[in-house]
């Protein structure tokens, strides 16, 4: 059995989580009691196995108990990006059929706009504040007992894709009614490879609405460890928290590593990181130079995995294997990986194509569907039961996977396929660059041409001189056809706190209403 109820009995006073900035501790007894009270409230409201709730909150000390309450009732729970507008949030709340919505004081402005836009929601609660149309969460759950509901069983998240290429899609797993406390199969990745256990102190620097941080926090608590929740990511404070809380395990996105290397040498060496035994990164490609520098700094503790919220497959790579094959995201942990051309034909080693995951057990589907969107599910899962999220890459002779880019962002210039990720990975290493997006824009002769938008460290340096320096930097390290013709500057690129760039929003400035690569 592995869930807060177990640890509330075994180690009731152990820290289930700590809020990083304040040091406020919530014990397993408190987490168990509070999640039980919220579960009892939802049970009294008539929710049962397979029903749905939504969460629109910043990282706060009630987030995980809300999720555990849904998890232990057999509910589907959707964590929503708290930076979304009311329009974006209303779409998800309605699409996922949520009967309960929990918001926080930090999201009160959007919550107020949502009041008349969610007819399916029966229970509205606000954490840490008061708002017309919502009941105060803390007062509401206090009326219910801290005991388990009559029919405890495992629920599951139903999260939405980031929406970087259109409307977000709800990723729904096949929910089976299983007794509470079942160990998820993918928890073995954390224990066997990354060394998670009851003694783990896990630093979570990312937003909890994102799939990987949410899963790793809940899984750390299944193991009886302690989660340290950063309210917001800050590169210097993350290093401080590793020392302060004697962090043993952590998870990052490459953008966070890049931000750390924008710190001064004195800042990077200020804190004792010796407790740190595994640092995992995922969610976006990591430039080779950045990964090499991280391994030099932190030592051989930096692991990487590649997966998707859809859960159709996964790879992982140890520090040692990565150093032998820089740039790989590892070998499969589940079923076979196939690289296919646009007609579905399997390509041999070294050939770039779409990455497809085959089920390990020979099943005919990948165990997920896109909620209310059979057409998108059909696009992602073929007749063989293989599934893809549209990433491009290739396998080497030993089965190690190398990613090139999302198919959506591939530039086709004069019939040549160009993968912008390679150019982005180079430009981000330039000392004057804070962030960058590379993509294709219309070109009358070539169909598309490579273009870059750079967020400089200092916007005062933006201009022709910096553009010339960056273009020369690209030409020095890349083939000419991969280099942007021009570079524009922007004071703030639209990047999610999860590390994903809203590249579509930037690219749309240049494409307007054009949807075809044929200009």
Secondary structure, 3 states (H helix, E strand, C coil): CCCHHHHHHHCCCCEEEEECCCCCEEEHHHHHHHHHHHHHHHHHCCCCCCCEEEEECCCCCCHHHHHHHHHCECCEEEECCCCCCHHHHHHHHHHCCCCEEEEEHHHHHHHHHHCCCCCCCCEEEEECCCECCEEEHHHHHCCCCCCCCCCCECCEECCECCCCCCCCCEEEECCCCCECCCCCCCHHHHHHHCCCCCCCEEEECCCCCCHHHHHHHHHHHHCCCEEEECCCCCHHHHHHHHHHCCCCEEEECHHHHHHHHCCCHHHHCCCCCCCCCEEEECCCCCCHHHHHHHHHHHCCCEEEEECCCCCCCCEEECHHHHHHCCCCCEEECCCCEEEECCCCCECCCCCCEEEEECCCCCCCCCCEEECCCHHHHHHHECCCCCECCCEEEEECCCCCEEEEEEHHHCEEECCEEECHHHHHHHHCCCCCEEEEEEEEEEECCCEEEEEEEEEECCHHHCCHHHHHHHHHHHHHHCCHHHCCCEEEECCCCCECCCCCECHHHHHHHHHCCCCCCCC
